[in-house]
Amino acid sequence: MPESDQATPFLVRPIVTRRGPDPKQDRAARTRTLVLTAAAELFAARGFRQTSVKDVADRVAMTKGAVYFHYPTKEALAVAVVEQHYARWPALLAEVTAAGHGPLETSARLLAGAAAAFRDDIVVRAGARLQIERPQIDAELPTPYVDWTRLLAALLRRAEAAGELRAGVCPQAAARSLVAALFGTQQISDVLHERSQIAERWAETSELLFRAIRA
Ligand code: LUB
């Protein structure tokens, strides 16, 4: 499978709601990052409804007007946070792929890295909550889960071609099962202990699932 297929998922779509000019100066880019991180912290902690643009502005000691310059609405902030959530995964894939393991081990390590990101990365945490709250957000958010399924199916087809997959295991079905398992694990872990135990919980589930699909 050409590498480009792996890169296809998680395309970071242009933020359709942004009216402000593309930040050319570093300062503008740094300000956007600052605002986005503050928004992620608030969205992750309180959710979309309970977060106002004023709360975000106060958190970074800016005026609402200054925030609106970069993100014209609260919905635009939510879209940007979710886009950045998905933008995390190609970087993680590149890092894991560089280790040179086979496709099945690469899949396992990629998912373990994603599980840790759900614990440690505030943008990943916020994106997960915003996707749950999609019905409350009047904006076009990326369709959840499909890019992960596409990426894992591509990796598992490579594993099948390399003889790493148990006979009879369907790469697409296995990819859907892995995505469902990680989604559920991070959701349950978030509710029960704010994801503090997610690495251990995911290792448990991953061990069972990969034992089931490994040749
Ligand atoms: C992942 C979330 C939370 C799926 O792919 C997604 O959209 C996901 C947010 O919607 O978990 C499991 C990797």
Boltz pocket constraint, residues with backbone or C-beta under 6 A from the ligand:
constraints:
  - pocket:
      binder: B
      contacts: [[A, 114], [A, 127], [A, 128], [A, 131], [A, 132], [A, 143], [A, 144], [A, 145], [A, 146], [A, 147], [A, 148], [A, 178], [A, 179], [A, 180], [A, 182], [A, 183], [A, 186]]
      max_distance: 6.0
